[in-house]
């Protein structure tokens, strides 16, 4: 089976200049490669690079790259659960990324 990879890269200048346009572009791309129920079509992979946690929240899997190395990978819920504490039972994705980077830097 042949796998098609759609690579969608948001340049920092586009995101900074027009964040709503960048988010609209992501939604439009996903709409073209999903079925009516929102499942990605067979043989298609979408790779999204973003620094907007709101966009990352919609991804099935996230890889966190810091200092040129992947330091965490999983679904948004898996990553959040990996840093949850009694004081912060439901961390946001942004809090999760900060915690994972702090853990790696320690």
Backbone torsions as a table, in degrees:
resi	resn	phi	psi	omega
1	UNK	NA	134.7	179.0
2	UNK	-88.5	132.3	178.2
3	UNK	-104.9	127.2	175.2
4	UNK	-94.3	137.5	177.2
5	UNK	-117.6	120.5	173.1
6	UNK	-97.2	118.9	179.3
7	UNK	-106.3	119.2	-179.0
8	UNK	-116.0	111.9	-177.3
9	UNK	-114.7	121.2	175.6
10	UNK	-90.3	117.9	176.4
11	UNK	-72.1	143.3	-177.8
12	UNK	-57.3	-35.3	-178.6
13	UNK	-68.0	-38.8	178.1
14	UNK	-65.9	-44.9	-178.7
15	UNK	-63.2	-42.7	-179.6
16	UNK	-67.8	-38.5	-176.5
17	UNK	-78.3	-36.0	-174.2
18	UNK	-146.7	72.1	-177.3
19	UNK	-59.1	-36.5	-179.6
20	UNK	-68.2	-34.7	176.9
21	UNK	-66.4	-41.1	178.3
22	UNK	-63.1	-42.9	179.0
23	UNK	-67.1	-37.6	177.7
24	UNK	-63.7	-40.7	178.9
25	UNK	-61.9	-40.8	177.8
26	UNK	-62.7	-46.9	-179.8
27	UNK	-62.2	-39.4	-179.8
28	UNK	-65.3	-44.1	178.9
29	UNK	-61.2	-48.0	-179.0
30	UNK	-61.2	-38.4	179.0
31	UNK	-62.5	-27.2	-178.8
32	UNK	-81.8	-17.6	-175.8
33	UNK	-122.2	21.6	177.2
34	UNK	-124.2	156.7	176.2
35	UNK	-82.0	176.4	-177.6
36	UNK	-59.0	-23.0	178.2
37	UNK	-87.7	-3.1	177.4
38	UNK	94.9	2.1	178.5
39	UNK	-80.3	138.5	178.4
40	UNK	-65.2	136.7	-178.7
41	UNK	-61.7	148.8	179.5
42	UNK	-57.7	140.4	177.3
43	UNK	79.6	10.5	-178.7
44	UNK	-119.6	133.2	173.9
45	UNK	-122.2	137.9	177.2
46	UNK	-115.4	125.2	176.4
47	UNK	-111.8	119.7	-179.0
48	UNK	-116.6	129.6	172.2
49	UNK	-108.7	131.9	-177.9
50	UNK	-157.7	155.4	170.9
51	UNK	-112.7	8.2	174.5
52	UNK	-91.0	114.8	-179.4
53	UNK	-63.7	-28.8	178.7
54	UNK	-62.5	-37.1	178.0
55	UNK	-72.9	-41.4	-179.0
56	UNK	-62.4	-30.3	-179.8
57	UNK	-59.0	-28.0	-178.1
58	UNK	-86.0	-5.4	-178.7
59	UNK	-80.7	148.9	176.8
60	UNK	-70.2	-40.5	-179.4
61	UNK	-136.2	147.1	-179.5
62	UNK	-128.3	137.3	171.0
63	UNK	-116.1	125.4	179.3
64	UNK	-97.2	119.6	179.2
65	UNK	-108.4	128.0	179.4
66	UNK	-138.8	131.6	-178.9
67	UNK	53.1	38.9	175.4
68	UNK	78.8	7.9	-179.8
69	UNK	-129.5	144.1	173.9
70	UNK	-78.3	119.7	-176.1
71	UNK	-108.0	-10.4	178.3
72	UNK	-160.1	149.5	176.9
73	UNK	-151.6	140.1	177.0
74	UNK	161.8	-177.9	175.8
75	UNK	-72.9	161.7	176.9
76	UNK	-54.3	-42.4	-180.0
77	UNK	-66.1	-39.1	178.3
78	UNK	-63.5	-44.0	-179.8
79	UNK	-64.9	-42.7	178.5
80	UNK	-61.1	-44.1	-179.7
81	UNK	-62.7	-30.0	-177.5
82	UNK	-69.3	-17.8	-179.6
83	UNK	-118.1	0.9	-178.8
84	UNK	-62.7	143.1	178.0
85	UNK	-133.2	173.2	177.3
86	UNK	-61.4	-36.8	179.9
87	UNK	-76.2	-27.2	-177.8
88	UNK	-135.2	78.0	-174.6
89	UNK	-69.2	-30.2	-178.8
90	UNK	-129.8	76.6	-178.8
91	UNK	-68.4	150.3	172.9
92	UNK	-72.7	168.2	177.6
93	UNK	-65.8	-35.4	176.9
94	UNK	-64.0	-45.2	176.7
95	UNK	-61.4	-36.7	178.7
96	UNK	-62.9	-48.2	-179.5
97	UNK	-62.6	-41.9	178.3
98	UNK	-61.6	-44.9	179.5
99	UNK	-61.8	-42.6	-179.5
100	UNK	-65.7	-39.4	177.7
101	UNK	-68.1	-42.2	177.3
102	UNK	-62.3	-40.0	178.6
103	UNK	-62.6	-42.8	-179.2
104	UNK	-67.9	-36.2	-177.1
105	UNK	-75.2	-20.5	-176.1
106	UNK	-69.8	NA	NA
